[in-house]
Amino acid sequence: MRIGSGQEKRISENMTQTDVTTPPPAAQVSHADIKAIVRGVVLAMFLGALDQTIVATALPTIGRELGDFEHMSWVASIYMLAATAVTPLYGKLSDIHGRRVVLLTGITTFIIGSVACALAPTMWMLIAARALQGIGGGGLISLGQTIVADVVAPRERGRYQVYFASVFMSASVLGPVLGGLFSEHLHWTMIFWINIPLGCLAFMISRSALRRLPRHDRKHSLDVLGALLMTGATITLMLALTYSAESGGWRAPLVWWLSGLSLMLWCLFAWRMNVAAEPLIPVDVLGNQVVRTGVLASCFGMGTYIGLTIYMPVYFEVVLHMSAEQSGLALIPLMVGTVVGATVSGRVMLYFTHYKRLPIAGLSMAIAAVTFMAFGASSLSFVQMEVVLALISLGLGTVLPITTVTVQNAVAPHQLGTATGSMNFFRNLGSALIISIFSALLLGGEGQIKGRALEAVVQAEDFKAMFLAAALGFGLSLLFISLQQERPLRGKSPQKAGR
């Protein structure tokens, strides 16, 4: 018998209220077990994050040695495309089969894909191997967050978000450096061979530590049709975004065809969500006010931040006339601040009831800083510019623990994987869309820049529009986190939380 929308809403509300009062699963696991589990999942997450950044600086060498410069950008793009498409599947499969077996499967697939990449004799075989690697790496980050949610109560969970922020910062800083070092002084295949010992170590640690995970066994089924529709919609949208940035901008006919096909598949997926007995993403998850607003806040905040990390080096090179090496070092404050902000925000969640106040203040500071850059960046010294970048990342960092923990706190334990996977999935889609918008603002629809100096395509005044767009992105993140209901977090605080 079908359940009406009103009944679904009441069931979702009842479930949420029951879940809020349920004792946290952390009581079943000792502190030593938690530390062992966190070590395993952090290393697995690092693998997934590193391979998003390590390839970029090695691409020219790869293109030269494989004799194909035309398609070398797909070595980076296909990994993100595949990883994004499978993220929700990992969440659902982990709810069905358990986190341990799904995470170990992801690590194994990632290792096999890395070996295939290192042995690839042609560019197209390398691209295919990167797709396999992305399928393996796509679930490592969201599964790591879900596993920590299994063993740590929401109120205490914020303190562990610093590890996640550190993973992204380390990958963002080390990835380009290692990629350049390996390709210049050793061989470009080392960027893939290094994954073998790291992946095996992550597998062994996770295999042992995750035996201690609590289980939330519940009969589930995988909506195969829904999974196919969502994967197809994601792939066509990512292809449209990638092609618009690399070829003819949004005016290219292929971009419109891909976008239309993606829209049709998304509509079919929405229909499937409403008729399937157990949809890939349950209606009561996306219909949950906390989940919906948290996902949107994370999507716009993190997407804008990633867009800035990609195009600030262009600003450094075009406006400040830095070398590629200097621009990489100048980007460090934009990375480090996120760890500091996440650490402080995680601690606030532990001690304070009104945990939203800090990210609201942090995003307001980020908006002010990026708006100031739109109108006054040209008059800033290098040191002042670095301070402004640090303020932006510090403000964004306060949002990361809040969005993750509140979304996980709002769903039942058996839906943790689905909710966390969905959040990371939409965050990746949002990032791709915002990067495409930034590209359009800077390149002005110029899809092809081959053979042209960067300064001939991008002008200093173009960055004003990009910084204002970043302010809008952070503003939308602030809007949604302000609208999010501030529900009590499960778990005991070390002191009375009443502030």
N, C-alpha and C positions, 0 to 999 in steps of 0.2 A: 504493500500500500504506500502510495506517495505521501510524503510529509509536506504540508503547506509551508509557505515562507514564514508565517507567524509562528507555527509550531517549531520550525527550525530555529528561529530566533530565541524562543523560550528554552529549547533544549540547549542551545549554545550558552545562554546566560546561566542556566542551572549548572551546566558542566563547569563553567568558569568559576562560579561561586564555590562549588564543591572542590574544585582543584585548588583554589586559594587556601582552603583550610586543611588540605591533605598534608601530612607530615612529609618533609622533604626526603628524597631518596638518599641524601648524603649520609643519613644516620646509619645506613647499612655498610658504609665503606669507611675505613680508617683514614687518618690523615696521611700515613705513609703510602697507602694504596692510591690515594688521590694524586700525590706527588709523582708516583710511578706512572700513572695513567696520563697525567699532563705531559710528562717528558716524552712519552711515545707519540701522543697526538700532535704536540708542537713540532716535532721533527717531521712528521708526515705533512703537516700544514706548510712547513718551510719548503719542502720539495715542490708542492703545488704552486706556491707563490714565487719561488726562485725562477722556475721555468717560464714565467710570464715576462721576466725582465732580462735574463741572461743572454737571450738570443739576439737582442737588438744590435749590440755593438759588433757582433760577429757576422751579421748579414752580408756586408760587402765582401768579406773573405769567402764566405760560403758561396755567394754568387759567382765570384771569380773562379774558385776551384771547381765548381760544378758546371761552369759555363752557361749560366742562366741568370742574368740580372733582372729580366722582365718579371719573373714570378717570385723573386726572393722574399718580397714582403708577405707572401702567403705563409711562409714558414712561421712567422709570428702570429698572423691573423687566424690561421686555422686552429691553433692551439686554444686561443680564447673562444673561438666559435664553438668548438667541440666541448670545451670545459663548461661553458655557459649552458649549452643545450642539455647536458646530462645532470646538472646540479640537482634539480627537483627529483629526478629518478633515484639518485643516491639517498636522498632524504626519505622517500617513500619505501625504498627497498630496505633501509636500515630499520624502519618501523615494523616491517614484515619479518625480516630474517635476523635482526639483531645488528648492533653497530660493529661488533668485532669482525664477523665474517665479511661484511660489506667493505669495511675499511681495508682489511687485508687484501680483498679482491682488487680494490682501487690501487693499492700500492703495487701489487703484482703486475697489473695492467700497465701502470706507469713505468715500471722497470723494463718490461718487455718492449714498450714503445720507445724507451730511451735507447735500448740496444739496437732496435730497428733504425732509429735516427742516425746513430753513429755508423752503421754499416751501409746506409743508403748511398747507392752509386750515382743517382740522378736527382735533380731538383724535385721532380714529381713524386718520386719514391720517398724523398725526405718529407715532403708535404703530407703524404699519406701516413707516414710514421708519426709525424707530429699530431695528426688527428687522433691516432690511437693513444698517443701519450696524453693528449688533452682529455680523452674519455677517462683515462685512469686518474688524472690529476683533478678533474672537475669536482669530485666529491670530497677531496682531502680536507679542504678548508671548512666547509659547512659541517662535515662529519666530526671534525675536531671540536667545533663549537657545541655540537649536539652532545658529544660524549662528556664534555665537562658539565653540561647541563644535567646529565644523568646522575652525576655524583656530587654536585655542589648545589646547595639551596640557592634560590635566586638572590636573596639578600647578600650572601657571601660571594656570589658568582662574579660580581663586578671586579673584585681584586684580581681575578685570573685573566681579565680582558687585557691586562698589560702585556701578557705573553703573546696574545694574538696581535696586538699593535706592534710589538717588537718583531714578530715574524715578518710583517709587511714592510716595516722600516728596514730591517736587515736585508730582505730580498731586494728592495728598491735601491739600496746603496751598494750592496755586494754584487748584485746581478750584472749591471753594466760593467763594473770593474773587472770581475772574473771573466766575463765574455770577451772583453778586449784583451785581457792578459793571456787567456788560453789561445785565442785565435792568432795573436801576434807572436807569442814566444813559444808555444807548444803546437797544438793543432786544433782546428775548430771542433773536431769531434770530441774533444775533452769536455766541452760544455754538456755533452750527453753522457760520456763515460763516468763523469763524477757522480751522476745519479745512481750508479749501480751500488757502490759501497754505502752511500747515504740511504738509499732505498732499502737495502738489505738490513741495515741497522734499524731503520724505522720499523720494518716488518718484524724483526726479532723482539724489539722492545714492546711493540704494540701487541704482538701475539701473546706474550706473557702477561703484560699488565692488564689487558682488556678482559682476561678471564674473570677479573674481579668486578666487572661491571654488573650493576643490578639489571634485571630483565623486566620489561613491562609487556609480557606476552599477551597478545590479543589477536583474535582471528582477523586477518587482513587479506585483501586480494589486490592485485595490480591491475589498474585500468589500462590495458594495452592500447586500445584505440585512443584514449585520452593522451597517453604518453607519446604516441606517434604524431597526433595532431599538434601537441605542444612542441615537440622536437622539430617538426617541420616548420611551424610558425616561427620558432626561434632562429633556426638556421637561415630561412629566407630573409628575416629582418636583419640579422647580423651581416648577411651577404650584401643586402642593400646598403647598410651603413658603411661597410668596408669599401664597396665599389664606389659609393658616392665620394669618399675621401680620396680614393686613388685614381679615379678616371675623370669623369666629366661633371662632378658635382651632382646636385639633386636634379639637374635638368636632363641628365642622361636617360634615355628611354628604358634601359635595362633596370635602372633604379626604380622607376615607376612600376614596371612589371613585377619586380620582386616585392616591392612594398604592397602592391595590390594583392598579390598571392599571400603574403604574410597576414594581411588584414583579414582575408577570407578564412585562412586557417585559424586565426585567433577567434573569429566569430564561431567557427565550428567547435573549437575547444570550449568556449563559453557555454555553448549548447550542451556539449557533452558533460560538463560539470554539473549541469542541472538535471540530467536524466540518468547518469550512471549510478549504479547501486553504491559504489564506493569510488568516487572520482579521485584522480591523481592528486589534486589539491581540493580538499573538502570545502564545501560552501561555508561551513561554520568557521573555518579557519580564516579565509579571506573576509568573511562577513564580520569577524570579530573586530570591534572598533580599535582596540589596542594594537592588534596585529596590522590592520590596514594602515593606520597612521604611522606606526613604527616603521613599516616597510617603506612607505613613501618618504618619511624623514631621512631614513638611511639611504634610499635611492638618490635623492637630490643632493644630500650632503656629501656622501662618499663619491658620487659621480662627478660633482663639481671639483672636488679635491683631486681626483685622479686626472681630470682634464687639465688642471693647473700643473700637476707634476709632469705632464707630457709636453705642455707648450711653454712653460716658464723657461726651459733651456733655449727655446727658439727666441724668446725675449732677450735673454742674456746675450745670445750671439748676434742678434740683429741690432738691438738698441744699445747694449753695453759693450759690444764688440769683443766678447770673451771667446776663448777657444772652447772646443768641446769638453776638454778635460776641466777647465775652469768652471764652465757652466754646471758640470756634474757636481763639483764640490760646492758651488753656490746653492745647489738645491738641497743640501743637507738640512738646513733649518726647517724646511718645509716637511721633512720627514721626521725629524727628532721631536718636534712639538706634539705630534700625535701621540707618542708614547707617554709624554708627560701629562697631556690632557686626559688620556685614557686612565692613567694611574690615579690621578686625583679624582676623576669622576667615579671610578670603581670604589674608592674609599668612601666617597660621599654616599653612595648607595648603601654601604655597610652601616653607616651611623645615622643617616637622616631619613625621615619619612618623606619629605618633599624633595625627592631626588631630581626632579626636572629643572629646578632653579639654575643649577650650574650649567647644563647644556644650553638652556635658553640664553644665559649670559654669555657663554662661549660663542654661540652662533652669532649673537649680536656683535661681539667683538670681531669675529671673522668678517661679517658684512661690512662693518666700518673700515676694517683694514683693507679689504679688496676694493671698496669704493674709493678710498683714499688713493690707492694705486692707479685707479682709472683716471684721476685728475691730477695727481701730484707725483707719479712715479718718476717722471723725467727729471725732477728736481732733487731726488733723493740720492744720497751718497750710497756707496756699496754697503757699508755697515748698517745704515738706516733701512735699506732694502731688506737686508737679512733679518732685521728685527721685525719688520712688517710681515715677512713670510713666516717667521716663528709664531707671531700672534695668530695668523690664519690657521696654521696647523694645530696650535694649542687649542683654539676654539673648536675646530672640527673634532679633535681628539676626545673632547668631553662628550660627544654625541655617541661614539661607537659603543661603549658599554651599555648605555641606557637603551638604545634601540634593540640591541641583541637580547639583553636580559628581560626587558619588558615584554617582548614578543614571546619569548620562551615561558615567561611567568604566566601568560594569559591563556595557554593551551594545556590540555591534559598531557600527562607523561607519554602516552602512546602516540601523540601527535608531534612530539618534539622534533623528530627528524624531518617531517614534512614541513613544519613551520619554519625551521632554521634553513632548510634547503630552499624554500620559496623566497625567504628574505634575501639570501645570497644570490639567487637567480635574478630577481628583479633589480637588485643592486647592480649586478653585472650588465643587465640590459640598459639600465639608466645611465651607467657609465659610458657604454657604447654610444648611446644617443647624444649625451652631452659632449663627448669627444667629437662626434660628427658636427655638432652645432659650432663648437669652437673652431674646428677646421674650416667650416663655411665662412665664419666671421673673419678669420685670418687670411684665408686664401681667396676669398671673394668668388667662390665657384670655380677657381682654377684647379681642376683635378690633376693636370699634368704639370710637373715642375722639373722633369728630367732635362738636364742640360742647361738649366737656368740657375743663376745665383739666388740664394734664399732671399737676399735683400731686394732682388728685383720683383719678388712675388709678395713678400710681407713687408709692410711699412710700419713705422713706429706708431702712427695714429690708429692702426688697426687693432692694437692691443687694448685701446680704451674700450671698444665694444666688447672685447673678450672679458675684460675685468668687470664690466657692468653686467654681462651675462652671468659671470660667476657670482656676483652679488645677488642676482635674482635667484640663482640656484640655491645659495645658502639661505636666502629669504624664504623660499618654499620649504626648505628643510625646517627652518624655525617655525613656520606656520603649522606644519603637521605635528611637530613635537609639542607645540603649545596646545594643539587640539587633543592630543592623546590623553586618555583618562589615566590618572595617576593612582593606579590600584596598589594596595599593599603588597609588598614582596614577601614571599614565603621564606620562613627561616628566622632564627632568633638573631637579634643584634647583640653585640658585646655590651652595649649600654642602651638605656631606654631611648628609643628613637621617637622624638616628638617635635623635632625642629624642621 
